[in-house]
Every structure is written in C-alpha cells, then in structure tokens.
Amino acid sequence: MSRRQFLSHQDFEDLARRRLPSMVYGYVAGGTEDGLTRDANRQAFRDYAFMPRGLAGIAVRSQAVELWGQTWASPFGIAPMGVAAICRHQCDRIFASTAAQAGLPFILSGLSTEPLENIQRQAPGTWYQGYLPGDKQKLEPLLARLKRAGFEVLVVTIDTPVGANRENNQRAGFTIPFKLSASLVWQGLTHPRWSLSVFMRTLLSQGIPRFTNVSADPSGFRINEEPAGGLRGGRDRLDWEHLRWIRKYWPGKIVLKGVAHPEDARLAVECGLDGVIVSNHGGRQLDGAQASLHALPAVVAAVPADFPVMVDGGFRRGTDILKAIALGARMVFIGRPMIHAAAAHGEQGVARLIEILKTEVDTNLALLGCTDLRELDGRYITKAR
Ligand SMILES: Cc1cc2nc3c(=O)[nH]c(=O)nc-3n(C[C@H](O)[C@H](O)[C@H](O)COP(=O)(O)O)c2cc1C
C-alpha cells in the first residue's frame, strides 16, 4: 500500500491489525476489565456538536498553538507509549524524528528501550514521561540524568499508582516483564514479516532490549527480567509532597498526566506546575473513569485561563481535536493511532498520519468559519441533543 492510499487513521489500524501478532496488537488496543473507559473516550465526541459560522472570510488560516512561549505547528502531539518498539523496530526514534520534522511535541515514555540521551540528541525538545518512584533517593539521580541529557519538559503520570487489571493481556499471554511463550512462538511463525522486521532485527542489532530510561542507570534492565524492587518500584508512595519537592529540584516544565479531577488540576497550579494532561491512560487504568472529553471542561474551569490544559484519549480525527480545543484544551495527544501508523508503514506512516490529521484540522477549521485556532472556543460548540 502506498503512503497516499492511507486516507484516515482507520486504514493504518486495519493494516496494523493484520501485521502484528494478535497479542501485540491486543496490548496496544486493549483497555482494562470491561473496556468501559476506552470505549467512553470515543463515544464522548458524539456528545458535542459544532456550531459553524458562515461568510467568515477563512481564506487564510492558522492551526499553530503557543505553549510556554514556543509555537507548535498544530494542536496535537504524540503521547508516551511504553514498549512501542515491539510494534516497529526503533519506534521511539521514528516518533521523535517525525514529530520534530512536523513541528509537534513527542513525549518519550520512561518505559522505552532506546537510551533517552540518543532520542534527545536526535530530536532536541523531546519531552520525558516518567512513572516516578515515591523515593527521593531514586528520583534525584533520575532527574539529574534527564537534566544532563537536555530534557526540559518532565511529564509525571499519576494515573498508574498500581498496575491495572488488564485481563486481555493475561488471556493473550502478554506480560511485562516479557515472557517467551509457546503462543508467542506460534504467532511469530504466523506473522513472518513482524518476526523478521521487528523481533529478529531487534535481537540481532541490540540483543534482548533493555528498559534504559526508568532510572538513573542507563544500562537499565532486560525487558524479560524483573528489576530489583519490582517494575513499579515505589510508585504507590508518590504523592503531592513529592511533586512539591520535584518542583524545587527541576528547573524545567512539569506536566501532570492522568489528571481526571478538577481538584487535582487546582493542586497542580498551587504546586507551581506548568500544565496538566487530562487523561485516563486511554482507558488502560481505572475502568469506569469518565471519558477524557467529559472530564476536560471541569478541569479547564478549575485553573487560571492561561494555565495549559492538554488532553488525550480516543482522539482519531481532526474534528475530535477541534472539539477539545473549543472546550478549552491547548494541545491534544494521540496514542494508539501513532503506533498503528508506525506498525503499518514506519516513518512514512507516522508522517502520513500527521499529514492527514493536519489536513483534517485545517479543513474543518475552515468549515467552522474560524481562521485562527487560537480563537476557537465555546462559541463554536454545543452539547449534542
Ligand atoms: C501501547 C500503549 C502504551 C502506553 N504507555 C504509556 C506510558 O508508558 N506512559 C504513559 O503515561 N501513558 C502510556 N499510555 C497511555 C497514552 O500515553 C495515552 O494516554 C493514551 O494512549 C491516549 O489514548 P488513545 O490511545 O486512545 O489515543 C500508553 C498507551 C498505549 C496504547
């Protein structure tokens, strides 16, 4: 399939579903328990409808957004996704370089396998997302490493204090730490393209991949081993006190990801943080949590007007992005569709998906009768009846 034949995010997903072993596709697609929140994220877009204006003279338009004094080409970026490299060889590099070329932010997950120093060198300005331990002795050297590597934006995920009940992974035999099972071997045999271009290529070029970005130690630990102290090492102890301490220690921007309650957004402002991402982890943590788009307005209302509120969860179309912006979001992050694009067509796939989304944002901004995304607000949207 040539790049131009991909017309929407769905085309990438259809191909990714065929190319990836089902346990890998399932790891990406899955939510927790009954998938209520994952599905709610998508359904929520139906609850809002646009109120377009006509005769608005929209021949010249801009979808650029400003964040902490920096201008981004479009109001969306790539969300952090752990273990992305099992879907495409060097997937994080692909995300970092493609996002940088398109003028968009990319958030590198701490659960990644390419040393963060390499990614920052390749794509200066990449953000880092951590599942931080509630232990200052471990935190301090990790933050020092990030500073040395040149990271300026630290994203702290707060919706994963413990591992969630991802039954689908258990049923499919997918685990982290990774285990080579009979079913994986069978799926490898039945997906030779993935076996050769992802699995074997990775093993031959770097051996068993290592989680190199979890702590201060760049050698990390192999993806098939349990690190000392456990994979989630002390995350359940992280609290606001740690955030206040990180604020004193970290000179760059701090963004809380996984904010779902207006009170947490208010506390983030009080702690001197720089932004929040309204998120439920794509429905991969607390099942039954409200859809991101539904959580957004109350969070926006709880913080000062210029405090950046970002959002992710279920965004698939330019119109989805525009709805969130109209409801007060500054930036939207896209998760699964980016993995699908990378799995289906590598760097070109991610670049094409970005192009599709930019075009959708631009076309629909015009149809809304709005020339500048910065002027898109509640006047253009209403609750659907
Ligand atoms: C495969 C996968 C891995 C993820 N890993 C992380 C992670 O390491 N850190 C994190 O904060 N969020 C992680 N997330 C959540 C995403 O950052 C984001 O919140 C979510 O995917 C957005 O929803 P969407 O996939 O519907 O766009 C992951 C999501 C997926 C699908």
The ligand as an ORCA input file, in Angstrom:
! r2SCAN-3c Opt
* xyz 0 1
  C       0.549      0.747     23.949
  C       0.372      1.880     24.917
  C       1.368      2.133     25.838
  C       1.232      3.218     26.720
  N       2.251      3.505     27.580
  C       2.185      4.614     28.335
  C       3.296      5.020     29.108
  O       4.348      4.396     29.094
  N       3.160      6.135     29.856
  C       2.006      6.885     29.895
  O       1.927      7.893     30.610
  N       0.955      6.528     29.139
  C       1.019      5.439     28.361
  N      -0.026      5.096     27.567
  C      -1.213      5.986     27.514
  C      -1.019      7.053     26.430
  O       0.005      7.948     26.765
  C      -2.293      7.864     26.231
  O      -2.741      8.360     27.472
  C      -3.421      7.069     25.573
  O      -2.906      6.110     24.675
  C      -4.336      8.018     24.822
  O      -5.428      7.332     24.285
  P      -5.518      6.840     22.746
  O      -4.608      5.673     22.625
  O      -6.953      6.465     22.643
  O      -5.117      7.980     21.864
  C       0.068      4.013     26.694
  C      -0.935      3.737     25.760
  C      -0.789      2.689     24.876
  C      -1.865      2.439     23.871
*
